[in-house]
Amino acid sequence: MASLEKCVSKLSRVSAGKWNVGAVRVSCRSMEEAVKEHAAGPAGTGAAVYFEVRGEYPFTSMVVFRPDDIDTISRGFLGFSFSKLPNLNQAQEMLLSELGNILLNALISSLSNTLRRSFLPSAPKCIQGETPFLLEALWTSLGRSGRYSLVTVMLDLKCDERVTRSEVIVIIPDNMEAALGAVLEKQ
């Protein structure tokens, strides 16, 4: 998570808003458990940017944003606000895709450096929908069955006394978890 802290520190220096890493949680969940847990939270539509990484250690990662906060996100990231609309327009999706790309690449870079492996993520995808739909999209490449380590990091963006929260979610399969454990034991 040090990579995300470094990333949000850089974002704070170059953007109009102040970024902070909030709570970090690691748990072992099935897709159904994760969907149920998130469905119990506040209802509403989210927007997510996600990557799929294939290869020796396939995994998926996602950043979930609240579309209702697009004005705060755009002001904090770009220095000017986009208007709120019922659905995200192309410019707003591009903004979220770029922001998600920055955050998720910091995370992927950290995993790559730790495991000494190269990862080639898919192009970032931006989707909108209810939380269960977003989480199901995250699990698509890994399959619905089984339990996976789920890493969740909350990020806060404060701009003009307004705060918005986004959530970085990474699903780590067993073989990657074992490889990470082996590297950490050697340190």
N, C-alpha and C positions, 0 to 999 in steps of 0.2 A: 504494500500500500504506500510505501515510500515514493514510488513512481507517480502515483496520483497526487500525493502531497506536493511533490516537486512540480508537477504539471499545473495544478491549480495555483501554486505560487507564481509561476510564470504567467498564467492567464491573468492573475490579479495585477501584475505589473504592466501588462500590455492592453488591458481592457478597462472599461469605465467602472466595472463592478469589483467587489471584493469576494473572492472565492474561498471557501473553507471545506475541509474534509470533516464530516460529522461522524456518526456512528459507523463502525465496521462490525459485521457479523458473519461468522462462518457456521454453517449448519449442514446437515446431511438430509436431503429431501428428495422425495419423488416429485414428478411434475404435478400430480394431483394434490399433494400436500402444499406445494408452493402456491398453486393456484388458489386453493382454499384459504390459505393464510392471507394472501394479498386481497382476495375477494372480501375478507372480513374488514378490511380497511375502508377508508373513505371511497365512496362510489364516484364514478366519473370516467371520462375518457382521458386516455393518455396518449402520448406520442413517444415512440421509441426508435432509436437507431441501434441496429445490431449488426454484428459480424459473425460469420461462421469461419472457423479455422479447421481445415482438413489436414490429414497427414498422420504422423506417428502419434501425436497427442491431439486428437480433434476436440475442440471445445467451442462454446459459443459465449458471447458477451453482449451486453445490452446496456444502453443508458435510457432511462425512462424520464421523460419530461412531462410537465403539466401544460397542455396547449393554452389553457387560460392565462398562463403567465408569460406568453410569448412577448408581450411588451416589455416586461422586466428582463427576460432573457436577452432580447435583442438590444435593449438599452445597456445592459451590463456587459455584453460581449462586443457590440459594435459601436456603442455610444449614442445610438438613436433608436427610437421605438418603432416597431411594426405595430400596425393596428390589430386589435382583436377581431377575429372573424369566426363564424360558426365552425369552419373547417380550415385547416392550414392551407395556405396557397403555396405555389411552387417556391417562391423566395423564402418563405418561412421554413419549408421542408429542407431547403438547401442550407439554411442557417443551422438548423438542428443537426443535419447530416454532418456538416463541417465541425460543429462543436463536439458531437458524438465521436467523430473520426479522431479528433485531437485527444480526447479523453481515453478512448479505447486503445488507440495506438500506444499511449503511454503505458497502459497496463500490459499490452502484448509485448512491448519492448522489455519490460521488467521480467516477464515470464521467459522470454527468449534469452535474456542475459543470464538468468538464474539456471536455466536448463541447458544453456549453450547449444540451442537449437534455433534454426530459422523458422519463423512462422509466416505464412502468407495468407492474410485474411481475405475474405471475399470483399467485394465493394460494399460499403455500408448501405444498409437498407433502412428507409424511414417508413414506419407504419403507424397508423392511428387505430385506436379501438379501446374497448374495455380492458382492464387489467388482465383478466383470464385469457383473452385473445392474444395479448402481447406476450404473456408468459408461454403460451402454447407455441407461438412463433419461435421463441428462444429455444425450445426443446426439439424443434422439428428435425434438425440434423442428427441429434443424439438418440432419438427414439423415445417413446413415451414410457417404456417400462424401466425399472431399475431406480436405484437411489444414487444421487450424485452430490458431491460437495457443492454447496451453493454459497458464494461469497457475495455479500451485499455491502455496498459502501454508499452512504448518504453524502451528497454534496450540496452545500448551500451557496447561493449567490445573493449578495446584498448589493442593491443599487438604489440610490435615492430613497433610503429608509424602507424600501420594500425588499422582502426576502422571498426567494423561491427555492424549492428543494428539488433536486433530481436524484435518481437512484441508479447506481452502477451495479449490474448483476452479472456475475460470471459463473458459469456452470463448468466445474472441473471434473472430468471423468476419473475413474479409479487409477488408470495407468499414469496419468499426469500427477495425481496426488501422490502416488508411490514414488515417482521420479523426484518430485519436489521434496518429499520427506527424506529421500536418500541424500540429496544435495545439502539439505539443512543439517543432517546428522554429521556430515563431513566438515562442516564449518565450526 
